């Protein structure tokens, strides 16, 4: 019998749904642009912050 909460994000809310950073009300693009502009991007999980940093590097 397998545990239903196994694997990636097991039972956790995913950090990104489509282009929206879960729980922030921001899209990846909006957060990336804020980061590049030196504006604060509060409320991100460590995984979300890494996604935004990677995205911002490509802007």
Helices and strands as residue ranges (DSSP letters): E 16-17, E 20-21, E 26-27, H 28-36, H 46-57
